[in-house]
C-alpha cells in the first residue's frame, strides 16, 4: 500500500458534475450480482446514491476536485474489487473528535453496516444531501455525520477550520479536528447513552485513543496516520 501523505488545506473546491462512469456501466451485471450477495449478508444495506471524486489537485493550501454521482452498489464493487478504476477516489469528510483531556474518540461500526467492525471517526461517503449549489459541502457532511452517529450538536464543540487531507491510495480523508469541552470518559458515556436510545444505531461501541498504543488494526490507515501525526506534534 502507498504510504499516506497528509496535506493541510484551508479551502475545498469540490464541484459536482454529471459524469458517466465507464466502470459502472460496463460491469453493471457483475455489480448487481455482487451487491445482491452483500445484501444477503447484511439485509439492511441500501443501494442509495453516493458521490465519488476524480482529478484531485492540492496547491497552496487548496484542494480542488470534481465529484460525480453513482450508486452505492458500484462504489462497493469498486472498493471490494481492489479499486480497478485508478482515476477515481473516495473522498469524504471526517470529524476527529478530541476531548478536553486530549483523547481522540472513535466509533466502531455496527454489524449491519458495510464497514462492520471498523473503528474510525464519524464520517460517511458523500451523498446527494451534501450537494449545495453544484458543489460538495464537506463541512456540512462532517456536521451531519457527527450528529447522526453520536447525537452531538454544534453547541457541544468547536471546529478547527483547517483540513488534514490524508491521501492513502484511492482514498482522501478530509479531517477536521472537533474539540469537545469535556473529558474523554464523559464524552464516551454521553455518546453511548445516545446510542442506547436508538433502535438501530450505526455504531456498536465507542473507543478512546489516548496514545499510539491504543491504535488497532481495525482502524483504517488514514485514521492511524492522522493520529500518529497528531501525537507526534504534541
C-alpha positions in Angstrom: 0.0 0.0 0.0 1.2 3.5 -0.8 2.4 5.4 2.3 -0.1 8.0 3.5 0.5 11.6 2.5 -1.1 14.4 4.6 -1.8 17.7 3.0 -3.0 20.7 5.0 -5.8 22.7 3.3 -7.7 25.8 4.3 -10.2 25.7 1.4 -12.0 22.9 -0.5 -13.3 23.4 -4.1 -15.3 20.3 -4.9 -17.5 20.7 -7.9 -20.3 18.2 -8.7 -20.8 17.3 -12.3 -22.8 14.8 -14.4 -20.0 12.4 -15.4 -20.6 8.9 -16.8 -18.6 6.2 -15.1 -17.5 3.5 -17.6 -16.7 1.1 -14.8 -20.3 1.2 -13.5 -21.8 1.0 -17.0 -19.6 -1.8 -18.4 -19.8 -4.1 -15.4 -23.4 -3.5 -14.4 -24.4 -7.2 -14.3 -21.4 -8.1 -12.2 -22.0 -5.2 -9.9 -25.7 -6.2 -9.4 -24.7 -9.8 -8.6 -22.1 -8.6 -6.1 -24.5 -6.3 -4.3 -27.2 -9.0 -4.1 -24.6 -11.2 -2.4 -23.7 -8.5 0.1 -27.4 -7.8 0.8 -27.9 -11.4 1.7 -25.1 -11.0 4.3 -26.4 -7.6 5.5 -30.1 -7.2 4.5 -30.3 -3.6 5.8 -27.7 -2.5 3.2 -29.3 0.1 0.9 -28.3 0.9 -2.7 -28.6 4.7 -2.4 -26.8 7.4 -4.5 -23.3 8.4 -3.5 -20.6 10.8 -4.8 -17.1 9.8 -5.8 -14.2 12.1 -6.9 -11.6 12.5 -9.6 -8.9 14.9 -10.7 -7.8 16.0 -7.2 -5.2 18.8 -7.1 -3.5 20.1 -3.9 -1.9 23.6 -4.3 -1.1 26.4 -1.9 -3.4 25.1 0.9 -6.2 24.5 -1.5 -7.9 21.2 -2.6 -9.8 21.1 -5.9 -11.6 18.1 -7.3 -14.6 17.0 -9.3 -17.3 14.7 -8.0 -19.9 12.6 -9.8 -23.0 10.7 -8.8 -23.2 6.9 -8.8 -25.0 4.1 -6.9 -23.7 2.5 -3.7 -23.5 -0.9 -5.4 -21.0 0.4 -7.9 -19.0 2.1 -5.2 -19.0 -1.1 -3.1 -17.9 -3.3 -6.1 -15.1 -0.8 -7.0 -13.9 -0.9 -3.4 -14.2 -4.7 -2.9 -12.5 -5.5 -6.2 -9.4 -3.6 -5.4 -10.2 -0.2 -7.0 -9.9 -1.1 -10.7 -10.5 2.4 -11.9 -7.5 4.3 -10.7 -8.8 7.6 -11.9 -11.5 7.7 -9.2 -11.1 8.3 -5.5 -13.3 8.0 -2.4 -13.1 11.5 -0.8 -15.0 12.0 2.4 -15.1 14.3 5.5 -14.3 13.1 9.0 -14.8 14.8 12.3 -11.8 14.0 14.6 -13.4 14.2 18.0 -10.9 15.4 20.5 -11.8 15.6 24.2 -10.5 18.2 26.6 -8.0 15.7 28.1 -6.5 15.1 24.6 -8.2 11.7 23.9 -9.5 11.1 20.5 -13.0 9.5 20.3 -13.8 6.9 17.6 -16.8 4.7 16.9 -16.9 1.0 16.0 -19.3 0.3 13.0 -22.2 -2.0 13.8 -22.5 -5.4 12.2 -25.3 -4.4 9.8 -23.2 -1.7 8.1 -20.9 -2.1 5.1 -17.8 -1.4 7.3 -18.7 -3.7 10.2 -16.1 -3.8 12.9 -14.0 -0.9 11.6 -13.1 1.8 14.0 -12.8 5.4 13.0 -14.1 9.0 13.4 -17.6 10.0 12.4 -17.8 10.1 8.7 -19.7 8.8 5.6 -19.5 8.6 1.9 -20.9 11.8 0.5 -24.4 11.7 -1.0 -26.8 14.0 -2.7 -27.8 15.6 0.7 -24.3 17.1 0.8 -24.6 19.0 -2.5 -25.1 22.8 -2.3 -25.3 24.9 -5.5 -23.4 22.4 -7.6 -20.7 21.8 -5.1 -20.0 19.2 -2.4 -20.4 20.6 1.1 -17.8 18.6 3.0 -18.0 20.8 6.1 -21.8 20.2 6.2 -21.3 16.5 5.7 -19.0 16.3 8.7 -21.6 18.0 10.9 -24.4 15.8 9.6 -22.5 12.6 10.1 -21.3 13.7 13.6 -24.9 14.3 14.6 -26.3 11.1 13.1 -23.6 8.9 14.7 -23.1 10.5 18.1 -26.0 12.8 18.8 -23.7 15.7 19.4 -24.8 19.1 18.1 -22.8 22.3 17.2 -23.4 23.6 20.7 -21.2 20.8 22.0 -18.0 21.5 20.2 -15.7 23.9 18.4 -14.3 23.1 14.9 -10.8 23.9 13.9 -11.1 25.4 10.4 -8.1 23.7 8.7 -8.3 20.3 6.9 -5.9 17.5 7.3 -6.3 15.7 3.9 -4.9 12.1 4.3 -4.3 10.5 0.9 -4.0 6.7 1.0 -4.1 5.3 -2.5 -7.8 5.6 -3.7 -9.0 7.4 -0.5 -8.8 11.0 0.6 -10.0 11.6 4.1 -10.6 15.3 4.7 -10.3 15.5 8.5 -11.3 18.4 10.7 -10.4 18.4 14.4 -13.6 18.8 16.6 -12.8 20.0 20.1 -15.1 18.9 22.9 -15.3 20.8 26.2 -15.4 17.6 28.2 -13.0 14.8 29.1 -12.9 11.6 27.1 -14.7 9.4 29.6 -17.6 11.8 29.9 -17.9 12.2 26.1 -17.9 8.4 25.6 -20.6 8.0 28.2 -22.7 10.6 26.6 -22.4 9.1 23.1 -23.1 5.6 24.5 -26.3 6.9 26.1 -27.4 8.4 22.8 -26.7 5.0 21.0 -28.8 3.2 23.7 -31.8 5.3 22.8 -31.6 4.4 19.1 -33.4 1.4 17.6 -30.7 0.7 15.0 -27.5 2.7 15.8 -24.7 2.9 13.2 -22.1 2.4 16.0 -21.7 -0.7 18.3 -19.0 0.7 20.6 -17.0 3.8 21.4 -13.2 3.8 21.8 -10.9 6.3 23.3 -7.4 6.7 21.8 -5.0 8.4 24.3 -1.8 7.4 22.6 -0.2 5.4 19.8 -0.6 2.2 21.8 -4.4 2.5 21.6 -4.3 2.2 17.8 -5.5 -1.1 16.4 -5.7 -3.0 13.0 -9.4 -2.3 12.9 -8.6 1.4 12.3 -8.1 2.4 8.6 -4.6 3.6 7.7 -5.9 7.1 7.0 -7.0 7.3 10.6 -3.9 5.9 12.2 -1.6 8.1 10.0 -3.6 11.2 11.2 -3.5 10.2 14.9 0.2 9.4 14.7 1.0 12.8 13.3 -1.2 14.5 16.0 0.5 12.7 18.9 4.0 13.3 17.4 3.4 17.0 17.3 2.4 17.3 21.0 
